Amino acid sequence: MIENTDLRSRVRVGLTYFVVIFAGIICFFPLWNVICLSLSSNWAITANKVGFYPIGIHFQSYKKLLEDTQFWRSFLTSVIRVALGLSINMTLSVLMAYPLSKTDEEFRGRKIYMGLLVFAMLFSGGMIPTYLVVKQLGLLNSIWALVLPGAVPIFNTIMIKNFFVGVPKSLEEAAVIDGATPMQVMLRVYLPCSKPVLATVALFSIVNHWNDYFKGLIYMTKVKNYPLMSYIQSISVDLQQLVESGASTEEIEQAAQLSNRSLDSAKIVVAMIPLLMIYPLLQKYLITGITIGAVKE
């Protein structure tokens, strides 16, 4: 009987590993195909011959991206945007979530504020009113136009608030007895206990600011102010324009090896590298933060 139980356990573990590995391969293949497309020649992509490996390997797509000074300017703009946006999002979310995690006796009107938050999360003013507000404030062509709209991510605030509710009340009471102020309680008790949810919402904020391209298109009228994702949307291969601009024969031949699909694939690969570097650092907190802090009131 013990041997049968051990056999069933081994079969169950083996099937689990098989399913996880199979799912991982399925998820990895589209990414690998994009990498292969970015390295393949124009004729191979046009003929749909690129699958598990690149055909006619070249690096012209990456060369076109990396030799472009505007690409690096936009990259720096995106880095600054992520840094500013993350700081503003985390600061405002924590400062709003902490009082909302208190009881009605401790914070009168808490339910009114929660109702306003949920209403604002479900109903927004829309793109045109938001654009008019940004314009009237003189924020067009400014980095602040990319980070101030949506400075308080409501879903993230609710996640942090629900996580704060789960922090043992005895810890706060002990800190108050020792003479801690409300701000000190938040900074020295609640925040150290909330690393999982803070890492989770930080990851959400980073991904949102890095991947967003639409705000750059509508709030920036000059290409030099574009963040990275907005700029790479505008890059394309135009042989006719190269010929008319008097480009050299070598430049035209190099451009002929490219296709817009190859260039688009290179954009995706370059743009996802920073996120792939961040995910492993925050992954261990991700599931815990979501499961504990995601239940709305």
Secondary structure, 3 states (H helix, E strand, C coil): CHHHHHHHHHHHHHHHHHHHHHHHHHHHHHHHHHHHHHHCCHHHHHCCCCCCCCCCCCCHHHHHHHCCHHHHHHHHHHHHHHHHHHHHHHHHHHHHHHHHCCCCCCCCCHHHHHHHHHHHHHCCCCHHHHHHHHHHCCCCCCCHHHHCCCCCCHHHHHHHHHHHHCCCHHHHHHHHHCCCCHHHHHHHHHHHHCHHHHHHHHHHHHHHHHHCCHHHHHHCCCHHHCCHHHHHCCCCCCHHHHHHCCCCHHHHHHHHCCCHHHHHHHHHHHHHHHHHHHHHHHHHHHHHHHHHHCCCC
